[in-house]
Amino acid sequence: MSQAPTGTSLPASINNGAAWAAFDHVQKLPWTLRFDSLDPLTLDVGYDLAFQLCLDGAGDFDFQKEARGHIAMRVLEIAMSVDESRLRVLGHSVENIRSCASVRAKALKAIRDAVVRRLRAELSQLLDNRSAVWAEQLRTLLSTLPPEEGSQVARYCGLDQERHPKEIKAGLNYVFTTLEPEIIAKNGSLVLAGHERKLREALAARSDPDPKARARNLVVRVLDARLASVAPGTAGDLNSLLSCLESDIRERVQKDGAWGLIDAAIQRDRVTEGLRLPTALPAEVWDLIRQLDRRTPEAEA
């Protein structure tokens, strides 16, 4: 699928969460591939009403419907771009496909899987780049402000929390293994517990000079933010809850890198740490701050 056309860009109104939710929805729909012609080999996509409803949402004002529309349209674009040369690149024998129905059936399933992989890779690259471009634009603008104001905005937006992927991975392993974490109910809330000294150090390390310590702190803050949104009476088994949270956090990192964690913690950080913005900022800075707020999960703050 690497030679498929790039297709339309993801609209700026669609944030990371909506894009991935749309991807998960569309890939699970029962759309199928079939050969429209055997000579030359061309593909067509068969789909039901649910997929058609996704397509119909491409120009909708609702950003979630718009996201599903974009993903569904991209499925069609990628699938329709598959020709005989791309089939060979994917390891299929064009001659066997033409002559054998069972080979055609196996090829269609493999091509569908390849379409999904291609779309997942496109989203990963596009959304990672979007966060990186956004952060670079904000850093450039902040360099024009007085240093104290620039630092204040950077902290408010989480720029001071950016970490290298290796540091984030190490932080995940440290928190979910070395800390021996568990979730307990305390004073009517769910809180993170574990190795007392190491947990205390991780909680205090937001501004630590050691980048590995800051990565650990970021992971712990995300856990705190997620637990703050869970009512103890609805949590069920706390060991299962911890496993679910670990899976979700690792998935965030896989999709969005450090920004998957920063976005999950930033709203709560602003409250717990009393982060505030300067009273007067250029319009361009306010625009980038609003972009951040649109993509951060306020419900988890």
N, C-alpha and C positions, 0 to 999 in steps of 0.2 A: 503493500500500500504506500510505500514511500514516494512513489511517483505520482500519486493522485494530486489533482489540483488543490490549491489552497482553499478556495471557496470564499464565501463572504466572511468578513470580520465579525467577531462577536460584538453586538451593540454595547456601547458604554453603559447603558442603563442596566445591564445584566451583571449583578455582582457574582463573586466566586461561589457563594453558597447556592444561589439560584441556578447557576450554570451546572454545578455538579448534581444538584437535585434533579434537574431536567435530564441530564445524562443518565442517571440511575433509572428514571421513569421510562425514558424512551427505549433504552436497551432491553428492558424487561418486557416490552410489548411484543405480541406475537407476529412481528413483521418477518417476512421470509424473502429469500432470493430465488429467482428462477431464471432459466436461460430463455431469453426472448427470441434468440436465433442461434442456430448451431453452426452456421456458415455465412458470415463470420460469427464467432461466439460473442454474444452481447447479453448483458444482464438486465433484468427488470426487478422491481421490488413489489411484492404483494403485501398489502396491509389492510387492517380493519378500521372500523369507525374511530376507535380510540386514537390510532395513529393519525387519521385524517383530522381529528380535532386538534391534535398537536400542530399539524401543519397550518391549520386555520388560525392559530394564535400567533403566527410569525409577526404580524404587524399590530398586535394588541397593545393597549396602553398598560395592561397588567404585566409587570416584568416577568412574573413566573410563567405566564402563558407565552410571552414573547420568547423566553428562554427555551421552552419546549419546542416552539415553532422553529427556532434556529437549529436546535439539535436534530430534529426530525428532518429538516431540509438538508442538513449536512449529511445525514445517512443516505439520502437519495443521491446527493452529489458524488459522494465517495463511491457508492455502489455502481452508479451509472458510468463512472470513469474507468471501471475495470474492463480491459480489453484482452486480447489474446496474449500480447507481450507481457502484460502484468500478471496474467494467470501463470505464465511460465516462470516469472520472477518468484511467484508464490510457491513454485514447485509442482505445478499441475501439468499433466500431459494433455495438450489440446486434443490430440488425436484420440486418446482414451476417453476423454469427456464426450467427444462427438459419438463414439461408437458404443458406449456402455452406460446404461441407465444408473446402475449402482455407483459407478465412478462419478457420474454427474451429481448424484445425491450427496456423496461424501464431500465433493468439491464445494457444493453450495453451502454446506454447514461450515466448512473451513473458511470460506470466503466471508460468511457472516461474522465469524469470530474475528477475522482480520479487519473487517470494517469497524467493529467495536473497538479493537485495539488501536486502530489508527485514530479514531475519534477521541479516545481517552488520551492518547499521546498529544494530539493537537491541543486539547483543553489544558493539559498539564503545562505544555510549553507556553501557550497563550496567557494563561492566568498567572503563572510564575513571572513571566515577563511584565505583565500588567502591574503587579505589585512592585517589581523592581523599578520599572519606569516611574511609577507614582512616587516611590521613595526618593529616587534620584531628582525628580522635579522639585519635591519639597526641600531636599537638602540644598539645591541650587538657590531656591528662593530664600531660605533661612540664612544663607551666607551673606545676604544683603541687609539683614536686620542687625541691630545692636546685639552683641554676643549674649547678653543676659536674656533678651527676648527670644533669640533663636534657640537657646537651650531650653527655655520654658516651653516653647511650641514642640520642640523635638521630643521632650519627655511626655508631653500631653498626647502626642501621636504615636509614641512607642518607638521612635527612631533609635533611641538609646538602647533598645532591647534586641536589635538585629544581631544574629549570631550565625557563625559558619555552620553548614549542615552537619559536619563531623562533631561539632560541639553540641548541637541539638541532639544528635543521636546518642552521644555519650550521656547527656543530661537525662534523656528518657530512660536509658538503661540504669543509671544511678538511682533515679527516683523510684522506678518500679521494681528494682532488685535490691540494691544496696540499702536503701532506706527501710526495707521490709515494711511497706506501707499497709495500712488498714484503714477502714472508715469506721468511725464510732459516732454514736449519738451523744451529744453533750449540750446541756442547757437548751434543749429543744431544737438543736441544729445538728447537721452532719458535719463532721470535721475530719481532717486527715491526721492520722497518728502513725507512729512508726518508731524507728531508732531515735530516741529523744534528742541526743546531742546533734546528730547529723541532720535531723529534720529542722532543728533550731537554726543551725548554720545555713541550711538551704533557704529558709524563710528570710534570713537577714542579708542575703547576698545579692540583692538587686543591683547595687552599685559596687560590688566587689571588683577589685582590679583583675581578678582571675576570670577570664571569659568562660571557663568551664563552670565555675561557681555561678555565674550569672545565668548560664543556660539551665542549670539545675533549678535555680530560683524561678525562672520563667515557667518551667514545667509545673512546679509546685503551685504557682499562682493560678495557672489554668485549672488545675484540680480544685483549688479553693473556689474559683469562680463558678465552676460547674456544680460543686456541692452546694454552694449558696442558693442555687436555683431549684434544689430538690427538697421537698418537704419530707421530714423523717417518716411520717406515717405512710407515705406512698413509695418509699424506696425499695421495699421488698428485701431480699437477701443482700446484705451489704458486701459480701465477697463477690457476688455476681455483679453488683453495681460497680465495684472497683474494676473488674475485668472489662465491663462494657466501656467505662470511661477510658481505660488504657487503650482499648481498641480504637475508640473514637479519636483520641489524641494522636495516636500513631498515624491514623488515616489523615488527619489534618496536616501533619508534617509531610507525609508522602505527597499530598496534593499541593500544598502551598508553602512548604518549607517553614522557616521561622515565623513568617507572617501568619501561617495557620494558627500558631500559638498566640502571637501578639494580638491578633484580631479577637481571639477568644477571651483575652484577659483585660484588654484596654479599658472597656467601659467600667469594670469593677475597680481597676487601678485608679481611675479618675476619682471615684468615690472614696475608696479606702485611704488613698494617699493625698487627697485634697488637691489634685492637679487642676490648675486653672490656666486660662489663656490671657495674654496681654489684652488690654481693652481696645487697642487699635492695631489692626493688622491690614496689610494690603489685600485687595479683593482676590488676587490670585491664590494667596495662602488660604483664605477662607474657603475658596472653591475646593482645594485639595483636602482640607479638613472635612468638608461635607462629603467628599467622595469616600473618605475613610469611614465616616459614621454610617454611610449607607451600606457598607459591606460588613460592619462589625455586628455580632449577635447580641443585641441589647438585652434579649431575654435571658442571657446567661450571665449578665453582669451581677 
